[in-house]
Amino acid sequence: MDVNVLIDAIVRQTTVLIATLATATGGRAPLANTANQVFIDLVRELRAQGLGNKVIADMFGLALRTYHSRVRRLGESTTVRGRSLWEATYDHVRKHESLSQQEVLDRFRNDDQASVIGVLSDLVDSGLVFRSGRGTTARYRVVQAEELGPGPDSAEAATYLVWVAVSRFGPASPERIAEAVPLDRAEIDRALGSLVADGRIDRIEREGGAVYRTGLCVIPLGTETGWEAAIFDHYQALVTAVCTKLRKGGGGSAAQDRIGGSTFALPVWEGHPYYDEVMGQLARMRAEAISLRERVTAYNQAHPPPEDAVRVISYIGQTLLESEPEEQRS
């Protein structure tokens, strides 16, 4: 099968997930910058695979000049080193009550003017920045938190996300965590401080800076805070397993595989002899996994894992798809 068909199918399913997340809490999460973020992340990963700019531009169907222009706009700011132009522009506007377009252009005079204006437009379209006026008379200010209407547990949700990243990549530096979790550095530092303070993670001083690790990351069943991190953890575990399988050159599966996954679809109905057994799969798998985790944790507390310990990441899931009435299908 043409791999492009598979890529298109996965992208389609991922967009379904993103659209559902964007509307899950009754709001309308701004998505204007999502496509830009996907582009720059894809470029970064393709470069990590050893591909050059010309090849990557061809893969996106872009002329090399257009490709470089787009990367420059979304990449590191020339004026503020170490930060993307999008991020640096937003942070600059956020620090002021109001700024004119010219004041922003003056601040980022070392960057391409068209790129700065484009970023300002992106910020307005995404709902993060409010604009009054047009053209050179336009003024910009950041939309305040109460106008965005974030949930009351947003800080704790961010803490869970950072905890998951430490669990997955630890011992990890704040920079490594920032690569996995799209939060401001200040939010990551706050979350790390909170997690260290309550004992959920450990801070280790090493040459070159501190790193963080955790022996266990548990988001309790039924919790109303942290569901974002649970979804992130589950999705990341699935993607990691698939990517690891592909990198090892494994397209097929065997009974003795230790990396991979399986999917089973079982049609049942009320009165079916295996109805309860099928419906109870998720509960049984969770109970077994929790019991195993508790035993492994108890042993590891008495016998600290060596540096070369292997982390086995498993993920389980279950959903129910009910048949639609005949009149709803037409």
C-alpha positions in Angstrom: 0.0 0.0 0.0 1.2 3.5 -0.8 2.5 5.0 2.5 0.8 8.3 1.6 -2.6 6.7 2.0 -1.7 5.6 5.5 -0.3 9.0 6.4 -3.5 10.7 5.1 -5.7 8.3 7.1 -3.7 8.9 10.3 -3.8 12.7 9.8 -7.6 12.5 9.3 -8.0 10.6 12.5 -5.7 13.0 14.4 -7.8 15.9 13.1 -10.9 14.2 14.5 -9.2 14.0 17.9 -8.1 17.7 17.8 -11.5 18.9 16.7 -13.2 16.9 19.5 -10.7 18.2 22.1 -11.3 21.8 20.9 -15.0 21.5 21.6 -15.1 18.9 24.4 -15.5 21.4 27.3 -18.2 23.4 25.6 -15.9 26.2 24.4 -14.2 26.9 21.2 -10.4 26.5 21.5 -8.5 28.8 19.1 -6.8 26.6 16.4 -5.4 29.2 14.0 -1.8 28.5 15.0 -2.2 24.7 15.0 -1.3 24.3 11.3 1.8 26.4 11.7 2.9 24.4 14.7 2.3 21.1 12.9 4.4 22.5 10.0 7.4 23.5 12.1 7.3 20.3 14.2 7.2 18.2 11.0 10.2 20.1 9.6 12.1 19.6 12.9 11.4 15.8 12.9 12.2 15.4 9.2 15.5 17.2 9.7 16.2 14.8 12.6 15.7 12.0 10.2 18.6 13.4 8.1 16.6 15.1 5.3 17.9 18.3 3.8 15.8 21.5 3.2 15.4 20.9 -0.5 14.0 17.5 0.0 11.7 18.7 2.8 10.4 21.6 0.7 9.6 19.1 -2.1 7.7 16.9 0.3 5.5 19.9 1.2 5.1 20.9 -2.4 6.8 24.2 -1.8 9.3 26.2 -3.7 12.6 26.3 -1.8 12.3 30.1 -1.4 8.7 29.8 -0.1 9.8 27.1 2.3 12.6 29.1 3.8 10.3 32.1 4.2 7.8 30.1 6.1 10.4 28.5 8.3 11.9 31.9 9.0 8.5 33.2 10.1 7.8 30.3 12.4 11.3 29.6 13.4 13.7 31.3 15.8 13.6 35.1 16.1 16.7 37.0 14.9 16.0 39.6 17.5 15.3 37.3 20.5 17.6 34.3 20.3 16.3 31.0 21.5 12.7 31.7 20.9 10.4 31.5 17.9 9.3 34.7 16.3 5.7 33.8 17.1 6.5 33.1 20.8 8.7 36.2 21.2 6.2 38.5 19.6 3.3 37.2 21.8 5.5 37.6 24.9 6.4 41.1 24.0 2.8 42.2 23.5 1.8 40.4 26.7 4.2 42.5 28.7 2.6 45.8 27.6 -0.8 47.2 28.1 -1.0 48.2 24.5 1.4 48.5 21.6 1.2 50.0 18.1 2.2 48.0 15.1 5.2 50.3 14.6 6.3 49.7 18.2 6.2 46.0 17.6 8.1 46.3 14.3 10.7 48.5 16.1 11.2 45.8 18.7 11.8 43.1 16.1 13.7 45.3 13.6 16.2 42.5 13.0 13.4 40.2 11.8 11.7 40.3 8.5 9.0 42.9 8.7 6.4 40.9 6.7 7.0 38.0 9.0 6.4 40.1 12.1 3.2 41.5 10.6 2.1 38.0 9.7 2.7 36.8 13.2 0.6 39.6 14.6 -2.2 38.6 12.3 -1.9 35.0 13.4 -2.1 36.1 17.0 -5.3 38.1 16.3 -6.8 35.2 14.3 -6.0 32.8 17.1 -7.9 34.9 19.7 -4.8 35.5 21.8 -4.4 39.2 20.9 -7.0 41.9 20.3 -6.4 44.5 17.5 -8.0 47.9 17.2 -7.6 49.9 14.0 -5.9 48.9 10.8 -2.6 49.1 9.0 0.0 51.4 10.6 -2.5 52.8 13.1 -3.4 49.3 14.5 -2.8 48.7 18.2 -2.5 45.4 19.9 -3.1 44.0 23.4 -3.2 40.5 24.8 -6.6 39.1 25.5 -6.9 38.8 29.3 -7.3 35.5 31.1 -10.9 36.3 32.1 -11.7 37.0 28.5 -10.3 33.6 27.4 -12.2 31.9 30.2 -9.7 29.2 31.2 -10.8 26.5 33.6 -10.1 27.0 37.3 -7.8 23.9 37.3 -5.6 25.0 34.4 -2.5 25.3 36.7 -3.0 21.8 38.1 -3.7 20.4 34.6 -0.3 21.9 33.4 1.3 20.2 36.5 0.0 16.8 35.4 1.3 17.3 31.9 4.8 18.1 33.2 4.6 15.1 35.5 3.8 12.8 32.6 6.7 14.3 30.6 9.1 13.7 33.5 7.8 10.1 33.8 8.3 9.5 30.1 11.6 11.2 29.5 13.3 11.4 33.0 15.8 12.1 34.1 15.0 15.1 32.0 16.1 18.7 32.0 13.5 21.5 31.8 14.6 22.0 28.2 13.8 18.4 27.3 10.4 18.7 29.0 9.7 21.9 27.1 10.2 19.9 23.8 7.4 17.5 24.8 5.0 19.9 26.6 4.0 23.1 24.8 3.9 25.3 27.9 5.8 28.6 28.7 9.1 28.0 30.5 7.7 29.9 33.5 4.7 27.4 33.6 7.1 24.5 33.4 9.3 25.8 36.2 6.3 26.4 38.4 5.0 22.9 37.7 8.4 21.4 38.4 8.7 23.3 41.7 5.2 22.2 42.8 6.0 18.5 41.9 9.3 18.6 43.8 7.6 20.3 46.8 5.0 17.6 47.2 7.4 14.7 46.5 6.0 13.6 43.2 9.3 14.1 41.4 13.0 14.4 42.4 15.4 17.1 41.4 18.9 15.9 40.7 21.8 18.3 40.4 24.2 17.3 37.5 27.0 19.0 35.7 25.3 21.3 33.2 22.1 21.8 35.3 19.3 20.1 37.2 17.3 17.2 35.8 14.1 15.7 37.1 12.9 12.1 37.5 10.0 10.3 39.1 9.5 6.7 40.0 5.8 6.7 39.5 3.2 8.9 37.7 -0.4 8.0 38.5 -3.5 10.0 37.5 -6.2 8.4 39.6 -9.4 7.0 38.0 -12.3 9.4 38.3 -10.2 12.6 38.8 -11.7 15.7 37.4 -8.3 17.4 37.1 -5.6 16.0 34.9 -7.7 14.3 32.2 -5.7 16.4 29.7 -2.5 14.7 30.9 -4.2 11.3 30.8 -5.1 11.7 27.2 -1.7 13.1 26.4 0.0 10.1 28.1 -2.2 7.5 26.4 -1.8 9.0 22.9 1.9 9.5 23.4 2.3 5.9 24.5 0.5 4.7 21.4 2.5 6.8 19.1 5.8 5.8 20.8 5.0 2.1 20.4 4.1 2.5 16.7 7.2 4.6 16.0 9.5 2.2 17.8 8.0 -0.7 15.9 8.6 1.1 12.6 12.2 2.2 13.4 13.0 -1.4 14.2 11.8 -2.3 10.7 8.8 -4.2 11.9 5.7 -4.0 9.8 4.3 -7.3 10.7 3.6 -8.9 14.1 4.5 -12.1 15.9 3.1 -13.8 19.0 6.4 -13.3 20.9 6.7 -9.5 20.1 7.4 -7.3 23.1 6.7 -4.1 21.1 3.5 -3.4 19.3 -0.3 -3.5 19.8 -3.4 -5.4 18.9 -7.0 -4.3 18.2 -10.1 -6.5 18.7 -13.6 -5.7 17.6 -16.3 -8.0 19.2 -20.0 -7.5 18.2 -22.3 -8.4 21.1 -25.8 -7.6 22.3 -28.1 -8.0 25.3 -28.6 -11.7 25.9 -25.3 -12.7 24.2 -23.6 -15.4 26.3 -20.3 -13.4 26.3 -21.9 -9.9 26.7 -20.7 -9.3 30.3 -17.3 -10.8 29.6 -16.7 -8.6 26.6 -18.0 -5.4 28.4 -15.8 -6.1 31.4 -12.6 -6.3 29.4 -11.4 -2.8 30.3 -12.1 -3.2 34.0 -10.3 -6.5 34.1 -7.3 -5.2 32.2 -7.1 -2.2 34.4 -7.3 -4.2 37.6 -4.6 -6.6 36.4 -2.3 -3.7 35.4 -2.9 -1.8 38.6 -2.1 -4.9 40.7 1.1 -5.5 38.6 2.1 -1.8 39.0 1.7 -2.0 42.7 3.9 -5.1 43.0 6.6 -3.7 40.7 6.6 -0.4 42.7 6.9 -2.2 46.0 9.8 -4.2 44.7 11.6 -1.2 43.2 11.3 0.7 46.4 13.3 -2.0 48.1 15.6 -2.6 45.2 16.3 0.7 43.3 16.4 0.2 39.5 19.8 0.3 37.8 20.7 3.0 35.3 20.0 0.6 32.4 16.6 -0.5 33.5 14.0 -0.9 30.7 10.7 0.9 31.0 7.8 -1.1 29.6 5.0 1.2 28.6 1.6 -0.4 28.0 -1.7 1.3 27.0 -5.2 -0.1 27.1 -8.5 1.3 25.8 -12.0 0.4 25.0 -15.0 2.1 23.3 -18.5 1.2 22.4 -19.9 1.9 18.9 -23.7 1.5 18.9 -25.6 0.9 15.6 -27.5 3.9 14.3 -31.2 3.5 13.7 -31.9 2.9 10.0 -33.6 6.3 9.6 -30.5 8.2 10.8 -28.3 6.5 8.1 -30.2 7.9 5.1 
